[in-house]
Amino acid sequence: MLRKATRTLLNDIDLVVYDMAGTTVQEGGIVYKTLQLAMREDGLQVSDEDMHPWHGAKKEAVIEHFALKAGTPPDDITERVTRVGEWFVNAIDDAYFNEASAIDHIDIGLLGYFRQLKDAGIKIAFDTGYPENIQKGLIKRLGFDKIADAYISSYQVTEGRPYPYMIHHLMEQTQVMNVKRVCKVGDSVRDIEEG
């Protein structure tokens, strides 16, 4: 019955935009744990509960929020965001790409699923809050470069999620002109707001 009810679900979709961490990439929440640790290392008190609403946000926006909340003077914000951001990028790069990394597809059948979509004429794109170099490394490591029509990092647009700028850019890259023919898939509130 489910198959019958959903068989035409994607008939009016030309492009599916997927989030990466937690949606297509099984990384065990490393990105959020590492960002939280980076902020704590810099003296910011950030609980697990405080982090949750920020899932899917651009990392600099998260750092800036908690730095301001902690009373960092406005003149020192840029320096602190840069310092914490650099620590984060170095740590996440090591966690994702060292030989012991367990980073993998979210599901063993993911690439087969993507091939089915491609065979049906649906374009596949990825967007993320990762810095570009991390995204490119993951795209290559996981074989997404063989199936992706396009991908973008929030670092390539003015504002990341929940703003729709990454999706608009991906639509332009894939020549999909009607927003009603685009589907966004993600695991955070910000992903859905972006869609």
DRENDO-1510 file (C-alpha; in Angstrom, 1 decimal, always signed):
<recs>
REC; n; res; u; v; w
REC; 1; MET; +0.0; +0.0; +0.0 .
REC; 2; LEU; +2.8; +2.4; +0.9 .
REC; 3; ARG; +4.5; +1.7; -2.5 .
REC; 4; LYS; +1.2; +2.4; -4.3 .
REC; 5; ALA; +0.6; +5.6; -2.4 .
REC; 6; THR; +4.1; +7.0; -2.9 .
REC; 7; ARG; +4.9; +5.8; -6.5 .
REC; 8; THR; +4.3; +9.3; -8.0 .
REC; 9; LEU; +5.6; +11.3; -5.1 .
REC; 10; LEU; +8.6; +12.6; -7.1 .
REC; 11; ASN; +6.9; +13.1; -10.4 .
REC; 12; ASP; +7.0; +16.8; -10.1 .
REC; 13; ILE; +10.5; +17.1; -8.7 .
REC; 14; ASP; +13.5; +18.0; -10.9 .
REC; 15; LEU; +16.1; +18.6; -8.1 .
REC; 16; VAL; +16.6; +17.2; -4.6 .
REC; 17; VAL; +19.0; +19.1; -2.4 .
REC; 18; TYR; +20.4; +17.0; +0.5 .
REC; 19; ASP; +22.0; +18.2; +3.7 .
REC; 20; MET; +25.2; +16.3; +4.5 .
REC; 21; ALA; +26.0; +15.7; +8.2 .
REC; 22; GLY; +23.4; +13.5; +9.7 .
REC; 23; THR; +21.3; +13.3; +6.5 .
REC; 24; THR; +23.6; +11.6; +4.0 .
REC; 25; VAL; +26.8; +11.4; +6.0 .
REC; 26; GLN; +27.0; +9.2; +9.1 .
REC; 27; GLU; +29.4; +11.1; +11.3 .
REC; 28; GLY; +28.0; +10.5; +14.7 .
REC; 29; GLY; +27.4; +14.2; +15.5 .
REC; 30; ILE; +31.2; +14.9; +15.4 .
REC; 31; VAL; +30.6; +18.3; +13.8 .
REC; 32; TYR; +28.5; +19.6; +16.7 .
REC; 33; LYS; +30.6; +18.0; +19.4 .
REC; 34; THR; +33.8; +19.4; +17.8 .
REC; 35; LEU; +32.3; +22.9; +17.5 .
REC; 36; GLN; +31.1; +22.8; +21.1 .
REC; 37; LEU; +34.6; +21.6; +22.2 .
REC; 38; ALA; +36.2; +24.4; +20.2 .
REC; 39; MET; +34.1; +27.0; +21.9 .
REC; 40; ARG; +34.7; +25.5; +25.4 .
REC; 41; GLU; +38.5; +25.4; +24.7 .
REC; 42; ASP; +38.2; +29.2; +24.2 .
REC; 43; GLY; +36.4; +29.7; +27.5 .
REC; 44; LEU; +32.8; +29.7; +26.3 .
REC; 45; GLN; +30.3; +27.7; +28.3 .
REC; 46; VAL; +28.1; +25.9; +25.9 .
REC; 47; SER; +25.9; +23.0; +27.0 .
REC; 48; ASP; +24.5; +20.2; +24.8 .
REC; 49; GLU; +21.0; +21.8; +25.2 .
REC; 50; ASP; +22.4; +25.2; +24.1 .
REC; 51; MET; +23.8; +23.6; +21.0 .
REC; 52; HIS; +20.8; +21.8; +19.7 .
REC; 53; PRO; +18.9; +24.8; +18.2 .
REC; 54; TRP; +22.0; +25.7; +16.3 .
REC; 55; HIS; +22.2; +22.4; +14.3 .
REC; 56; GLY; +22.6; +23.2; +10.6 .
REC; 57; ALA; +23.7; +26.8; +11.2 .
REC; 58; LYS; +26.8; +28.4; +9.8 .
REC; 59; LYS; +29.6; +27.8; +12.3 .
REC; 60; GLU; +30.6; +31.4; +12.5 .
REC; 61; ALA; +27.1; +32.5; +13.4 .
REC; 62; VAL; +27.0; +29.9; +16.2 .
REC; 63; ILE; +30.4; +31.0; +17.6 .
REC; 64; GLU; +29.4; +34.7; +17.4 .
REC; 65; HIS; +26.1; +34.0; +19.2 .
REC; 66; PHE; +27.8; +32.3; +22.2 .
REC; 67; ALA; +30.7; +34.8; +22.3 .
REC; 68; LEU; +28.2; +37.7; +22.5 .
REC; 69; LYS; +26.2; +35.8; +25.1 .
REC; 70; ALA; +29.3; +35.3; +27.2 .
REC; 71; GLY; +30.0; +39.1; +27.1 .
REC; 72; THR; +32.7; +39.2; +24.5 .
REC; 73; PRO; +33.2; +42.9; +23.7 .
REC; 74; PRO; +32.0; +43.8; +20.2 .
REC; 75; ASP; +35.5; +44.9; +19.1 .
REC; 76; ASP; +36.8; +41.4; +20.0 .
REC; 77; ILE; +34.1; +39.3; +18.3 .
REC; 78; THR; +35.8; +39.0; +14.9 .
REC; 79; GLU; +39.1; +37.8; +16.4 .
REC; 80; ARG; +37.3; +35.3; +18.7 .
REC; 81; VAL; +35.1; +33.9; +15.9 .
REC; 82; THR; +38.2; +33.5; +13.7 .
REC; 83; ARG; +40.3; +31.9; +16.5 .
REC; 84; VAL; +37.5; +29.4; +17.5 .
REC; 85; GLY; +36.6; +28.8; +13.8 .
REC; 86; GLU; +40.2; +27.9; +12.9 .
REC; 87; TRP; +40.5; +25.5; +15.9 .
REC; 88; PHE; +37.2; +23.9; +14.8 .
REC; 89; VAL; +38.2; +23.5; +11.1 .
REC; 90; ASN; +41.6; +21.9; +12.1 .
REC; 91; ALA; +39.9; +19.5; +14.5 .
REC; 92; ILE; +37.1; +18.5; +12.2 .
REC; 93; ASP; +39.5; +18.0; +9.3 .
REC; 94; ASP; +41.5; +15.6; +11.4 .
REC; 95; ALA; +38.4; +13.8; +12.8 .
REC; 96; TYR; +36.9; +13.3; +9.3 .
REC; 97; PHE; +40.0; +12.5; +7.3 .
REC; 98; ASN; +42.4; +10.6; +9.5 .
REC; 99; GLU; +42.8; +6.9; +8.8 .
REC; 100; ALA; +40.7; +5.8; +11.8 .
REC; 101; SER; +37.7; +8.0; +10.7 .
REC; 102; ALA; +34.4; +6.1; +10.7 .
REC; 103; ILE; +32.7; +8.6; +8.3 .
REC; 104; ASP; +30.4; +6.8; +5.9 .
REC; 105; HIS; +27.1; +6.9; +4.1 .
REC; 106; ILE; +24.1; +7.3; +6.3 .
REC; 107; ASP; +22.8; +4.0; +4.8 .
REC; 108; ILE; +24.4; +1.2; +2.9 .
REC; 109; GLY; +22.0; +1.6; +0.1 .
REC; 110; LEU; +22.4; +5.4; -0.3 .
REC; 111; LEU; +24.3; +5.4; -3.6 .
REC; 112; GLY; +21.9; +2.9; -5.1 .
REC; 113; TYR; +19.0; +5.2; -4.1 .
REC; 114; PHE; +20.8; +8.2; -5.7 .
REC; 115; ARG; +21.3; +6.2; -8.9 .
REC; 116; GLN; +17.5; +5.4; -9.0 .
REC; 117; LEU; +16.8; +9.1; -8.7 .
REC; 118; LYS; +19.3; +9.9; -11.5 .
REC; 119; ASP; +17.7; +7.2; -13.7 .
REC; 120; ALA; +14.4; +8.9; -13.1 .
REC; 121; GLY; +15.8; +12.2; -14.4 .
REC; 122; ILE; +16.0; +13.9; -11.0 .
REC; 123; LYS; +19.1; +16.0; -10.3 .
REC; 124; ILE; +21.0; +15.6; -7.0 .
REC; 125; ALA; +22.7; +18.4; -5.1 .
REC; 126; PHE; +24.3; +18.8; -1.7 .
REC; 127; ASP; +24.4; +21.8; +0.6 .
REC; 128; THR; +26.1; +22.1; +3.9 .
REC; 129; GLY; +27.4; +24.4; +6.7 .
REC; 130; TYR; +30.8; +22.8; +6.3 .
REC; 131; PRO; +33.7; +24.9; +5.0 .
REC; 132; GLU; +34.3; +24.3; +1.3 .
REC; 133; ASN; +37.5; +22.2; +1.8 .
REC; 134; ILE; +35.7; +19.9; +4.2 .
REC; 135; GLN; +32.7; +19.5; +1.9 .
REC; 136; LYS; +34.9; +18.8; -1.1 .
REC; 137; GLY; +36.8; +16.2; +0.9 .
REC; 138; LEU; +33.6; +14.4; +2.0 .
REC; 139; ILE; +32.1; +14.6; -1.5 .
REC; 140; LYS; +35.2; +12.8; -2.9 .
REC; 141; ARG; +35.7; +10.4; +0.0 .
REC; 142; LEU; +32.0; +9.2; -0.1 .
REC; 143; GLY; +31.8; +9.0; -3.9 .
REC; 144; PHE; +29.2; +11.7; -4.1 .
REC; 145; ASP; +31.3; +13.4; -6.8 .
REC; 146; LYS; +30.2; +10.6; -9.1 .
REC; 147; ILE; +26.5; +11.3; -8.7 .
REC; 148; ALA; +26.2; +15.0; -7.7 .
REC; 149; ASP; +25.0; +17.5; -10.2 .
REC; 150; ALA; +26.1; +20.3; -7.9 .
REC; 151; TYR; +27.1; +21.1; -4.4 .
REC; 152; ILE; +27.6; +24.2; -2.3 .
REC; 153; SER; +28.9; +25.3; +1.1 .
REC; 154; SER; +27.3; +28.0; +3.2 .
REC; 155; TYR; +30.7; +29.7; +3.0 .
REC; 156; GLN; +30.0; +30.4; -0.7 .
REC; 157; VAL; +26.8; +32.5; -0.1 .
REC; 158; THR; +26.0; +35.6; +2.0 .
REC; 159; GLU; +24.0; +33.7; +4.6 .
REC; 160; GLY; +23.6; +29.9; +5.3 .
REC; 161; ARG; +20.5; +28.1; +6.5 .
REC; 162; PRO; +17.7; +28.9; +7.2 .
REC; 163; TYR; +18.1; +31.4; +4.3 .
REC; 164; PRO; +17.4; +29.8; +0.9 .
REC; 165; TYR; +20.5; +31.2; -0.9 .
REC; 166; MET; +22.3; +27.8; -1.2 .
REC; 167; ILE; +19.2; +26.2; -2.8 .
REC; 168; HIS; +18.8; +29.2; -5.2 .
REC; 169; HIS; +22.5; +28.9; -6.2 .
REC; 170; LEU; +22.1; +25.1; -6.8 .
REC; 171; MET; +19.0; +25.7; -8.9 .
REC; 172; GLU; +21.0; +28.1; -11.0 .
REC; 173; GLN; +23.8; +25.6; -11.4 .
REC; 174; THR; +21.5; +22.8; -12.4 .
REC; 175; GLN; +19.2; +25.0; -14.5 .
REC; 176; VAL; +16.1; +24.2; -12.5 .
REC; 177; MET; +14.0; +27.4; -12.6 .
REC; 178; ASN; +10.8; +26.5; -10.7 .
REC; 179; VAL; +11.2; +26.4; -6.9 .
REC; 180; LYS; +8.0; +24.2; -6.8 .
REC; 181; ARG; +10.1; +21.5; -8.5 .
REC; 182; VAL; +12.8; +21.4; -5.8 .
REC; 183; CYS; +12.8; +19.2; -2.7 .
REC; 184; LYS; +15.0; +19.8; +0.3 .
REC; 185; VAL; +16.0; +16.9; +2.5 .
REC; 186; GLY; +17.7; +17.4; +5.9 .
REC; 187; ASP; +17.7; +16.5; +9.6 .
REC; 188; SER; +17.5; +19.9; +11.3 .
REC; 189; VAL; +14.8; +22.6; +11.6 .
REC; 190; ARG; +17.1; +24.9; +9.8 .
REC; 191; ASP; +17.2; +22.5; +6.8 .
REC; 192; ILE; +13.4; +22.5; +6.6 .
REC; 193; GLU; +13.2; +26.3; +7.0 .
REC; 194; GLU; +15.7; +26.6; +4.2 .
REC; 195; GLY; +13.5; +24.4; +2.0 .
</recs>
